[in-house]
Amino acid sequence: MKKRTVGFTLIEVMIVVVVVGILAAIAYPSYAQYVQKSRRTDATTTLLTAAQQLERCYSQNFKYADCTGLPSASPEGYYTITAELKDASYTLTATAIGIQARDTACPTFTLTNTGQRTPASGQCWAR
């Protein structure tokens, strides 16, 4: 009688490794881009929260210049937050830092007291 062996040959294993490698090479860039886009909410949420804080302060002091306690960075740390405060207006800016600085489509976000958002493209502010 002939004894039959059970298992995989080296060629079969190598073919599986190659197929998995090809699938990973295709999927990883899409995944990285998705993660980069999802981190944009770190900036937009922080700017909108800071704007609410400024509006509450303005309703009490009737000027933005006296408002304090604004964040200097986003909660997740992917953006630095700066504020240009004047008596009757403000401009909030979120600038990408670290690994998020690779996001060339939306590296900087701004929000003004009139609600003007830049970049104006919907892809940057979309959730």
C-alpha positions as CSV (number, residue, x, y, z in Angstrom):
1,M,0.0,0.0,0.0
2,K,1.0,3.5,-0.8
3,K,1.1,5.9,2.2
4,R,-0.4,9.3,1.5
5,T,1.0,12.4,3.2
6,V,-1.2,15.2,4.3
7,G,-0.1,18.9,4.2
8,F,1.0,21.7,1.9
9,T,3.9,21.8,-0.4
10,L,6.4,24.6,-0.3
11,I,5.2,25.9,-3.6
12,E,1.6,26.1,-2.4
13,V,2.6,28.1,0.7
14,M,4.7,30.5,-1.4
15,I,1.8,31.1,-3.8
16,V,-0.4,32.0,-0.8
17,V,2.3,34.3,0.6
18,V,2.5,36.1,-2.8
19,V,-1.2,36.5,-3.1
20,V,-1.5,37.9,0.4
21,G,1.4,40.3,-0.3
22,I,-0.3,41.5,-3.5
23,L,-3.6,42.1,-1.6
24,A,-1.8,43.9,1.2
25,A,0.0,46.2,-1.3
26,I,-3.3,47.1,-2.9
27,A,-5.3,47.6,0.4
28,Y,-2.7,49.4,2.6
29,P,-2.6,52.7,0.6
30,S,-6.4,52.9,0.7
31,Y,-6.5,52.2,4.4
32,A,-3.8,54.8,5.1
33,Q,-5.7,57.4,3.1
34,Y,-8.9,56.6,5.0
35,V,-7.1,57.0,8.4
36,Q,-5.7,60.3,7.2
37,K,-9.2,61.6,6.3
38,S,-10.7,60.4,9.6
39,R,-8.1,62.4,11.5
40,R,-9.4,65.6,9.9
41,T,-12.3,65.5,12.3
42,D,-9.8,66.1,15.1
43,A,-9.2,69.6,13.6
44,T,-12.8,70.4,12.6
45,T,-14.3,69.3,16.0
46,T,-11.7,71.3,17.9
47,L,-12.3,74.4,15.8
48,L,-16.1,74.2,16.2
49,T,-15.8,73.6,19.9
50,A,-13.4,76.6,20.3
51,A,-15.8,78.7,18.2
52,Q,-18.7,77.9,20.6
53,Q,-16.5,78.8,23.5
54,L,-15.7,82.2,21.9
55,E,-19.3,82.9,21.2
56,R,-20.2,82.2,24.8
57,C,-17.4,84.5,25.9
58,Y,-18.6,87.2,23.4
59,S,-22.1,87.1,24.8
60,Q,-20.8,87.9,28.2
61,N,-18.0,90.4,27.4
62,F,-19.2,91.8,24.0
63,K,-15.7,91.2,22.5
64,Y,-13.6,88.3,21.5
65,A,-10.3,89.8,22.5
66,D,-10.8,89.1,26.2
67,C,-11.6,85.4,25.7
68,T,-9.1,82.9,27.2
69,G,-8.7,79.2,27.7
70,L,-8.7,78.2,24.1
71,P,-7.0,74.9,23.2
72,S,-3.5,75.1,21.7
73,A,-3.7,71.6,20.2
74,S,-6.4,69.2,19.1
75,P,-7.4,66.5,21.6
76,E,-5.7,63.7,19.5
77,G,-2.6,65.9,18.9
78,Y,-2.7,65.9,15.1
79,Y,-3.2,69.7,14.8
80,T,-2.0,72.8,16.5
81,I,-4.6,75.4,17.1
82,T,-4.0,79.2,16.9
83,A,-6.4,82.0,17.4
84,E,-6.3,85.6,16.2
85,L,-8.7,87.4,18.4
86,K,-9.9,91.0,17.8
87,D,-12.7,92.9,19.6
88,A,-15.3,92.1,16.9
89,S,-13.9,89.1,15.0
90,Y,-11.7,86.0,15.3
91,T,-10.0,83.5,13.1
92,L,-9.2,80.1,14.3
93,T,-6.6,78.0,12.5
94,A,-5.7,74.3,12.8
95,T,-2.4,73.2,11.2
96,A,-1.5,69.6,10.7
97,I,1.6,68.3,12.6
98,G,3.4,65.0,12.8
99,I,2.2,62.2,10.7
100,Q,-1.0,64.2,9.7
101,A,1.2,66.8,8.0
102,R,1.4,64.3,5.1
103,D,-2.2,65.2,4.3
104,T,-1.5,67.6,1.4
105,A,-5.2,67.9,0.5
106,C,-6.2,69.6,3.8
107,P,-3.1,70.6,5.7
108,T,-4.8,73.7,7.3
109,F,-8.3,74.5,8.4
110,T,-9.6,78.0,9.4
111,L,-12.9,79.1,10.9
112,T,-14.0,82.8,11.3
113,N,-16.6,84.4,13.4
114,T,-18.8,84.7,10.3
115,G,-18.7,80.9,9.9
116,Q,-16.4,81.0,6.9
117,R,-14.4,77.8,6.6
118,T,-11.3,77.1,4.5
119,P,-10.4,75.1,2.7
120,A,-13.8,75.6,1.1
121,S,-13.8,72.2,-0.5
122,G,-16.4,69.9,1.1
123,Q,-14.0,67.0,1.4
124,C,-12.0,68.7,4.1
125,W,-14.9,69.6,6.4
126,A,-17.1,66.6,5.7
127,R,-17.6,64.0,8.4
